[in-house]
Amino acid sequence: MALLLLSLGLGLVCAQDFNPRRIVQRNYDVSKVSGTWYSISMAADNRKRIEEDGDLRIFIESIQVVEDGGLKLSFHFMLHAECTNVAMVCGKTGKNGEYTINYLGENSLRILEADYQRYVILHMQSSRNGTASQVLALYGRFPELNSSFLDRFDKACKSHGLGPEKIIRFSNQGLARQSVSSEKQRPAGPSDEGLRGEKDNGSPDNPPSCPMWPHLKVPIAKAAGPESSTQSVGGDASGSFGGWVRQWQGALTS
């Protein structure tokens, strides 16, 4: 068990190794973008759209390449006061790393840069009701990235005219109040073209909310013995990423 936790810990350390020579900014191998991702930070010229209850405040779970070369984004966000799991396909264009999105208007998605094993920065341009806006998103292979990656994202934002006041950090905000607890199919409405999701209805005492990393599963030490179990990040502090790191450290010294 200790060896397993040590290997996971070393993987986290390696994930923080920022190396500009690994950064790809053109001729993307999109197959290497596939896999699990975690939302680290977002920026938008209209910041309200990525704030609480904003229509573009999304928490990524995975990116997959589909058969026609497009990208399938799996994420969750608040939609009509409900935490909704969504799978959305971005259509391939004639340009490498650029895609179209059929969601609430005319949208385009572009990969700005990536270190396939550590992070990716995406740029989305959206036109809704005649108003154009842009959003940048930083996703990590791990739910925490160090300041070197955050600084890199800040520079990308600055180059697109987005200052610090337009940036939101997700990785430092802690987990939401509760996990998705009630999942059932939600029929898509006329304003939800391209979306298929599941919802959390919440309750009077526990209003619906979205966990940042419901797909994060890590082995933790059992008090009764050396066997391991798997725990998803939940609503209490012990289930947070920082709490897991403390558990990992404690297991190594026990």
MARROSE-5241 format. One record per residue (C-alpha): residue in three letters; y, z, x. Coordinates in steps of 0.05 Angstrom, whole numbers, padded with zeros to 5 digits, always signed. Layout:
! MARROSE-5241
ALAYZX;...
This chain:
! MARROSE-5241
MET+00000+00000+00000;ALA+00049+00019+00055;LEU+00034-00047+00090;LEU+00048-00086+00027;LEU+00114-00050+00016;LEU+00132-00060+00089;SER+00120-00135+00083;LEU+00164-00137+00020;GLY+00218-00098+00056;LEU+00216-00145+00115;GLY+00222-00203+00066;LEU+00286-00172+00039;VAL+00313-00164+00108;CYS+00298-00237+00124;ALA+00332-00258+00059;GLN+00397-00228+00086;ASP+00394-00272+00148;PHE+00453-00320+00137;ASN+00447-00381+00182;PRO+00497-00439+00172;ARG+00448-00487+00205;ARG+00401-00480+00145;ILE+00454-00499+00095;VAL+00443-00566+00060;GLN+00503-00601+00028;ARG+00476-00671+00015;ASN+00410-00708+00009;TYR+00378-00650-00028;ASP+00304-00641-00034;VAL+00308-00616-00105;SER+00234-00596-00105;LYS+00255-00540-00058;VAL+00305-00515-00109;SER+00247-00500-00157;GLY+00225-00429-00168;THR+00252-00361-00185;TRP+00326-00345-00178;TYR+00372-00286-00193;SER+00445-00288-00215;ILE+00489-00259-00160;SER+00560-00282-00177;MET+00599-00330-00221;ALA+00670-00357-00222;ALA+00709-00396-00274;ASP+00780-00421-00284;ASN+00774-00392-00355;ARG+00746-00324-00335;LYS+00734-00302-00407;ARG+00677-00352-00412;ILE+00637-00313-00360;GLU+00658-00243-00381;GLU+00619-00200-00430;ASP+00599-00242-00491;GLY+00626-00305-00457;ASP+00589-00369-00475;LEU+00577-00386-00401;ARG+00557-00315-00378;ILE+00484-00332-00363;PHE+00431-00297-00322;ILE+00385-00347-00288;GLU+00310-00336-00284;SER+00282-00400-00256;ILE+00296-00473-00240;GLN+00242-00526-00245;VAL+00242-00601-00232;VAL+00216-00640-00292;GLU+00177-00705-00291;ASP+00237-00752-00298;GLY+00274-00717-00240;GLY+00318-00673-00283;LEU+00324-00598-00277;LYS+00298-00546-00326;LEU+00340-00483-00325;SER+00309-00420-00354;PHE+00359-00364-00367;HIS+00382-00312-00417;PHE+00449-00296-00446;MET+00484-00266-00506;LEU+00489-00316-00563;HIS+00518-00295-00630;ALA+00510-00221-00609;GLU+00437-00232-00593;CYS+00403-00233-00524;THR+00371-00301-00523;ASN+00321-00332-00475;VAL+00336-00405-00463;ALA+00303-00465-00430;MET+00352-00523-00420;VAL+00339-00590-00387;CYS+00394-00623-00346;GLY+00388-00698-00344;LYS+00384-00736-00278;THR+00441-00782-00258;GLY+00444-00836-00206;LYS+00472-00788-00155;ASN+00431-00739-00114;GLY+00441-00667-00136;GLU+00482-00685-00198;TYR+00460-00676-00270;THR+00485-00679-00342;ILE+00480-00623-00393;ASN+00481-00634-00468;TYR+00508-00566-00491;LEU+00572-00551-00529;GLY+00607-00613-00506;GLU+00604-00659-00445;ASN+00581-00622-00383;SER+00558-00639-00313;LEU+00521-00598-00262;ARG+00523-00608-00187;ILE+00489-00573-00128;LEU+00545-00555-00080;GLU+00501-00527-00025;ALA+00436-00490-00013;ASP+00392-00454+00035;TYR+00329-00465-00005;GLN+00297-00400+00014;ARG+00359-00356+00004;TYR+00413-00382-00042;VAL+00442-00441-00080;ILE+00513-00453-00106;LEU+00520-00495-00169;HIS+00583-00526-00197;MET+00590-00541-00271;GLN+00645-00579-00305;SER+00652-00570-00380;SER+00693-00603-00433;ARG+00696-00568-00500;ASN+00744-00582-00557;GLY+00786-00625-00511;THR+00792-00569-00459;ALA+00762-00579-00390;SER+00738-00521-00348;GLN+00696-00509-00286;VAL+00645-00456-00267;LEU+00613-00439-00200;ALA+00549-00398-00196;LEU+00515-00365-00137;TYR+00440-00354-00146;GLY+00395-00318-00097;ARG+00321-00317-00083;PHE+00328-00241-00084;PRO+00372-00201-00132;GLU+00417-00177-00076;LEU+00452-00217-00021;ASN+00495-00190+00034;SER+00569-00201+00045;SER+00558-00264+00087;PHE+00531-00301+00026;LEU+00584-00272-00019;ASP+00638-00294+00029;ARG+00608-00363+00030;PHE+00611-00366-00046;ASP+00683-00341-00045;LYS+00702-00398+00002;ALA+00669-00449-00044;CYS+00708-00420-00102;LYS+00773-00424-00063;SER+00760-00497-00046;HIS+00756-00510-00121;GLY+00820-00472-00136;LEU+00787-00407-00159;GLY+00815-00343-00129;PRO+00783-00273-00125;GLU+00811-00256-00195;LYS+00766-00311-00224;ILE+00701-00284-00193;ILE+00651-00236-00224;ARG+00596-00202-00184;PHE+00532-00190-00224;SER+00491-00157-00170;ASN+00538-00097-00165;GLN+00544-00084-00239;GLY+00477-00049-00250;LEU+00428-00065-00305;ALA+00443-00073-00378;ARG+00430-00019-00429;GLN+00361-00043-00450;SER+00309-00097-00439;VAL+00293-00152-00488;SER+00250-00114-00537;SER+00241-00157-00598;GLU+00223-00230-00584;LYS+00213-00282-00638;GLN+00230-00355-00644;ARG+00302-00371-00664;PRO+00313-00438-00699;ALA+00367-00478-00664;GLY+00431-00487-00704;PRO+00478-00546-00703;SER+00520-00514-00648;ASP+00460-00499-00604;GLU+00438-00570-00589;GLY+00391-00573-00530;LEU+00374-00498-00534;ARG+00309-00465-00554;GLY+00308-00390-00549;GLU+00282-00321-00568;LYS+00326-00264-00590;ASP+00334-00189-00586;ASN+00359-00161-00652;GLY+00372-00091-00624;SER+00381-00032-00671;PRO+00438+00010-00699;ASP+00430+00060-00642;ASN+00416+00008-00588;PRO+00457-00055-00596;PRO+00427-00117-00565;SER+00443-00131-00493;CYS+00416-00173-00436;PRO+00382-00144-00374;MET+00405-00180-00311;TRP+00336-00188-00280;PRO+00280-00181-00332;HIS+00236-00227-00289;LEU+00240-00180-00228;LYS+00171-00149-00218;VAL+00156-00107-00157;PRO+00097-00065-00136;ILE+00111+00010-00136;ALA+00070+00069-00110;LYS+00032+00110-00161;ALA+00037+00186-00154;ALA-00037+00194-00170;GLY-00064+00150-00115;PRO-00056+00090-00068;GLU-00065+00038-00123;SER-00005-00003-00142;SER+00024-00024-00209;THR+00076-00073-00229;GLN+00142-00052-00260;SER+00195-00097-00290;VAL+00267-00077-00279;GLY+00286-00038-00340;GLY+00345+00002-00366;ASP+00341+00066-00324;ALA+00367+00075-00254;SER+00298+00085-00224;GLY+00280+00015-00246;SER+00340-00017-00212;PHE+00335-00057-00149;GLY+00369-00001-00110;GLY+00321+00049-00141;TRP+00261+00007-00120;VAL+00287+00003-00049;ARG+00290+00079-00048;GLN+00218+00082-00074;TRP+00197+00033-00021;GLN+00230+00075+00034;GLY+00198+00138+00007;ALA+00128+00106+00005;LEU+00134+00085+00078;THR+00150+00156+00100;SER+00100+00191+00056;
